[in-house]
């Protein structure tokens, strides 16, 4: 079953995994009929500074009712030695890995504005 929260975001999945060359962590090679297609470098800038830079894994999806692709990546959690993992569907205004990263950044900012800073 696909999770569409918010509309373009996915949860974590299970399945065969491969090791990411960027982080050394294991990443899904398939997710409910999806296969890793390629990895793209992404750099998001705002007001002349880098907001996020890294590699986004692009998955081809089979059998999803609306999306043909999904984007996934991870980022370090500030002040911790852990990473946060993201997955976004290629839907609506999400048309590229950069769009996916921007949507995740905006959603995280919206959550911060509503709930306050995350607990450490």
C-alpha positions as a Markdown table, in Angstrom:
| # | Residue | x | y | z |
|---|---|---|---|---|
| 1 | Unk | 0.0 | 0.0 | 0.0 |
| 2 | Unk | 1.3 | 3.4 | -0.9 |
| 3 | Unk | 1.4 | 6.1 | 1.7 |
| 4 | Unk | 0.7 | 9.6 | 0.3 |
| 5 | Unk | 1.4 | 11.9 | 3.3 |
| 6 | Unk | 1.6 | 14.7 | 2.6 |
| 7 | Unk | 0.3 | 14.3 | -1.0 |
| 8 | Unk | 3.8 | 13.5 | -2.4 |
| 9 | Unk | 5.7 | 12.1 | 0.5 |
| 10 | Unk | 6.4 | 8.4 | 1.1 |
| 11 | Unk | 7.2 | 6.5 | 4.2 |
| 12 | Unk | 10.2 | 4.1 | 4.6 |
| 13 | Unk | 9.9 | 0.8 | 2.8 |
| 14 | Unk | 11.2 | -2.7 | 3.1 |
| 15 | Unk | 12.7 | -4.9 | 0.4 |
| 16 | Unk | 16.0 | -5.7 | -1.1 |
| 17 | Unk | 18.6 | -3.1 | -0.2 |
| 18 | Unk | 21.9 | -1.8 | -1.5 |
| 19 | Unk | 24.6 | 0.3 | 0.0 |
| 20 | Unk | 24.6 | 4.0 | -0.8 |
| 21 | Unk | 27.9 | 5.2 | -2.1 |
| 22 | Unk | 27.2 | 8.6 | -0.5 |
| 23 | Unk | 26.6 | 7.5 | 3.1 |
| 24 | Unk | 27.5 | 3.9 | 3.4 |
| 25 | Unk | 23.9 | 3.3 | 4.6 |
| 26 | Unk | 21.7 | 0.7 | 3.0 |
| 27 | Unk | 19.0 | 2.0 | 0.7 |
| 28 | Unk | 16.0 | 0.2 | -0.9 |
| 29 | Unk | 16.7 | -1.2 | -4.3 |
| 30 | Unk | 13.0 | -1.9 | -4.9 |
| 31 | Unk | 10.0 | -0.4 | -3.3 |
| 32 | Unk | 6.6 | -1.9 | -4.1 |
| 33 | Unk | 7.5 | -2.5 | -7.7 |
| 34 | Unk | 10.0 | 0.3 | -8.0 |
| 35 | Unk | 13.6 | 0.0 | -9.1 |
| 36 | Unk | 16.6 | 2.5 | -8.7 |
| 37 | Unk | 17.0 | 4.2 | -12.0 |
| 38 | Unk | 19.8 | 6.6 | -11.3 |
| 39 | Unk | 21.3 | 9.1 | -8.8 |
| 40 | Unk | 21.4 | 12.9 | -9.4 |
| 41 | Unk | 23.5 | 15.5 | -7.6 |
| 42 | Unk | 21.2 | 18.3 | -6.2 |
| 43 | Unk | 22.2 | 21.7 | -4.7 |
| 44 | Unk | 19.4 | 24.0 | -3.3 |
| 45 | Unk | 20.4 | 27.6 | -2.8 |
| 46 | Unk | 18.5 | 30.4 | -1.0 |
| 47 | Unk | 19.6 | 34.0 | -0.7 |
| 48 | Unk | 23.1 | 33.1 | -1.9 |
| 49 | Unk | 23.7 | 30.2 | 0.5 |
| 50 | Unk | 23.5 | 26.5 | 0.2 |
| 51 | Unk | 20.5 | 25.1 | 2.0 |
| 52 | Unk | 21.0 | 21.5 | 1.0 |
| 53 | Unk | 23.5 | 19.6 | -1.2 |
| 54 | Unk | 23.7 | 15.9 | -1.9 |
| 55 | Unk | 22.6 | 13.1 | -4.1 |
| 56 | Unk | 19.0 | 12.1 | -4.7 |
| 57 | Unk | 18.2 | 8.6 | -5.7 |
| 58 | Unk | 15.6 | 8.4 | -8.5 |
| 59 | Unk | 13.3 | 5.3 | -8.6 |
| 60 | Unk | 11.1 | 4.2 | -11.5 |
| 61 | Unk | 7.8 | 3.0 | -10.1 |
| 62 | Unk | 5.6 | 0.2 | -11.5 |
| 63 | Unk | 2.0 | -0.2 | -10.4 |
| 64 | Unk | 1.6 | 3.0 | -8.5 |
| 65 | Unk | -1.8 | 4.5 | -9.3 |
| 66 | Unk | -0.5 | 8.1 | -10.0 |
| 67 | Unk | 3.3 | 8.3 | -9.9 |
| 68 | Unk | 5.9 | 6.9 | -12.3 |
| 69 | Unk | 8.9 | 8.0 | -10.2 |
| 70 | Unk | 10.0 | 8.6 | -6.6 |
| 71 | Unk | 12.9 | 10.5 | -5.2 |
| 72 | Unk | 14.8 | 9.5 | -2.0 |
| 73 | Unk | 17.8 | 10.9 | -0.1 |
| 74 | Unk | 19.1 | 11.4 | 3.5 |
| 75 | Unk | 20.5 | 14.3 | 5.4 |
| 76 | Unk | 22.4 | 14.5 | 8.7 |
| 77 | Unk | 20.3 | 15.6 | 11.7 |
| 78 | Unk | 21.9 | 18.8 | 13.1 |
| 79 | Unk | 23.6 | 18.2 | 16.4 |
| 80 | Unk | 23.3 | 14.4 | 16.2 |
| 81 | Unk | 25.2 | 11.5 | 14.6 |
| 82 | Unk | 22.0 | 10.2 | 12.9 |
| 83 | Unk | 20.4 | 10.8 | 9.5 |
| 84 | Unk | 16.9 | 11.7 | 8.4 |
| 85 | Unk | 15.6 | 9.9 | 5.3 |
| 86 | Unk | 13.2 | 11.4 | 2.8 |
| 87 | Unk | 11.1 | 10.0 | 0.0 |
| 88 | Unk | 8.9 | 12.0 | -2.3 |
| 89 | Unk | 6.6 | 11.0 | -5.2 |
| 90 | Unk | 6.8 | 12.5 | -8.7 |
| 91 | Unk | 3.3 | 14.1 | -8.4 |
| 92 | Unk | 1.7 | 17.6 | -8.7 |
| 93 | Unk | 4.4 | 20.2 | -8.7 |
| 94 | Unk | 7.2 | 17.6 | -8.1 |
| 95 | Unk | 8.9 | 17.2 | -11.5 |
| 96 | Unk | 12.5 | 16.7 | -10.6 |
| 97 | Unk | 14.9 | 15.8 | -7.7 |
| 98 | Unk | 15.3 | 19.5 | -7.0 |
| 99 | Unk | 11.6 | 20.0 | -6.7 |
| 100 | Unk | 11.4 | 17.0 | -4.3 |
| 101 | Unk | 14.2 | 18.5 | -2.1 |
| 102 | Unk | 12.5 | 21.9 | -2.1 |
| 103 | Unk | 9.1 | 20.3 | -1.1 |
| 104 | Unk | 10.7 | 18.4 | 1.8 |
| 105 | Unk | 12.5 | 21.6 | 3.0 |
| 106 | Unk | 9.2 | 23.6 | 2.8 |
| 107 | Unk | 7.3 | 20.8 | 4.7 |
| 108 | Unk | 10.0 | 20.7 | 7.4 |
| 109 | Unk | 9.8 | 24.5 | 7.8 |
| 110 | Unk | 6.0 | 24.4 | 8.0 |
| 111 | Unk | 6.2 | 21.7 | 10.7 |
| 112 | Unk | 8.8 | 23.8 | 12.6 |
| 113 | Unk | 6.6 | 26.9 | 12.4 |
| 114 | Unk | 3.6 | 25.0 | 13.7 |
| 115 | Unk | 5.1 | 22.7 | 16.3 |
| 116 | Unk | 8.4 | 24.5 | 17.2 |
| 117 | Unk | 11.9 | 23.0 | 17.0 |
| 118 | Unk | 12.2 | 19.2 | 17.0 |
| 119 | Unk | 13.1 | 17.5 | 20.3 |
| 120 | Unk | 16.6 | 16.3 | 20.5 |
